[in-house]
Amino acid sequence: MQSGRCNRVMNNGAGAPPSEAVVVLRSVRSAGHGILDFECVSANAHAERWLGREERSLVRQRLLEEAPWVGECGLFASCVRVAVRREPEVVRVSRQSSVGTVWMLARVSPWEDGVVVFLEDLTERMASEEALRRDHDLLHAVIESATDAIYVKDLDARYVLINPATARAFNRAPQDILGRTDLELLGDTAAPAVTNDREVIESGVTATYEDADGGPGSDQIWQTTKGVLRRGDGTVYGLFGISRDVTARRRQEHERDEEARFQERFIGVLGHDLGNPLAAVRLSAAALLAQPTLTPEVRRVAQRIDGSAERMARLVKQLLDFTRARMAGGIPLRPREVCMASVCRRIISELEPAHPEQRVDLEVDGECRGVWDEERLGQVLSNLVGNALQHSPRGTSVRVRLAANDPLFQRVEVHNLGPPIPDSLRPRLFAPFHRAAPDPGGPRPHRHGLGLGLYIVSQIVTAHGGWVDVASSLDAGTCFAVTLPRIAQASEESPPPRWA
């Protein structure tokens, strides 16, 4: 009769999860009817493995003898209470094994003069919960330590979670902020923040704002990222915000912009005011050189004055072009029909006498006429060909090629066999007031400029609606390629200089 009842218990336990152990225990009592131990009546395979020994079956064995750890972890005491009180219990117990701590959930139910114990392995779940707890603690520590204000609002715009940085932004205690809205805390100045919150919640899209009133607190400029919080089914239940105080950064940016504008204005005024004195110097030098009675020594001095004034005039012109490019919306153009080959020949003839050990080869492929600003194109070619001659080894040639395969565009290539442009220089190649250091062992530059040449090249080409490509390597040398539309479009912007 008892065997039948035991089978029914085991059959009822057959529906348990595959990893659950089921064992039926009969009380072993003393003469005074106190429970000394439990004898195993039946056990499934998991119970045999967890509670028994490998060399013999758990059935008919004493529980404390087979598994002494049940007395240490509280499972035996739970079995005694259930057997006496006849009320089920659920306890979480652990034991040490060769692989570490094993956690189990024990559900103990009364059975005749004993109990039925269901044991479920919780080790993996406990490990996951512990990892989750560590992650939660870590995230909480990061949020609490963050200098950015981090907060959560419910759908009624009430603050439900804030970190210390948020409390400092409001200059209030956390308990004075939680449960209240921005309107309650800041009054009418909170309108932009309320509008931003509404936009994010309605769109469901994370957005970033930067303004004086979009974050917590007041009297600061905030860069704030806001997004919605969703439940597992996708419904929105709140809004999070991360606000960074960028007041100091914006103030520094404003001061730098003001300083840069002042410097540019100063450069423009200086360049303009130097023009007239330089013109007077050059006219005086020209008048002296026109005198047939000058001695050779005086003529050399006058030529030196004229050459220096001419160089200063070029520098002043670059300063004025820089000022126009930065402050007047770009370099102005006076386009008319131009033959690019004629401009190239003129510039080459002007530059070759200063480089007697090098030559410039001009190749013309197809029609090279268009509507451009001839004077500005001369500046572009003078800078590019002059740089190519300066960086070319002695005895080599610079190649200038005009290609007109596309009827809508004109391409001008200036190539030299000098050392490649260093990688560190390439990002700033077209930046103003930047000059490259001379190459070790290479030719020394004939003259030092302001570092505005390539910047003005890029600005003139951009004003024409074109762009500049640059390719440089040890084997192939360096090639600057200018592409211009046949008809200048000074009002359109073009792509910045790029590397091939």
Buried (B, 14 or more C-beta within 10 A) or exposed (E): EEEEEBEEBBEEBEEBEEEBBBBBBBBBEEEEEEBEBBBBBBBBEBBBEBBBEEEEEBBEBBBBEBBEBBEEBBBBEBBBBBBEEEEEBEBEBBBEEEEEEBBBBBBBBBBBEBBBBBBBBBBEEBEEEEEEEEEEEEEEEEBEEBEBBBBBBBEEBBBEBBBBBBBBBBEBEBEEBBEBBBBEBBEEBBEBBBEBBEEBBEEEEEEEBEEBBBBBBBEBBBBBBBBBBEEEEEEBEBBBBBBBBBEEEBEEEEEEEEEEEEEBEEBBEEBEEBBEEBEEBBEBBEEBBEEEEBEEEEEEBBBEBBEBBEEBBBBBBBBBBBBBBBEEEBBEBEBEEBBBBEBBBBBBEBBBEEBEEBBBEBEBEEBBBBBBBBEBBBBBBBBBBBBBBBBBBEEBBBBBBBBBEEEEBBBBBBBBBBBBBEEEBBEEBBEBEBBBEEBEEBBEBEEEBBBBBBBBBBBBBBBBBBBBBBBBEEEEBBBBBBBBBBEBBBEEEBEEBEEE
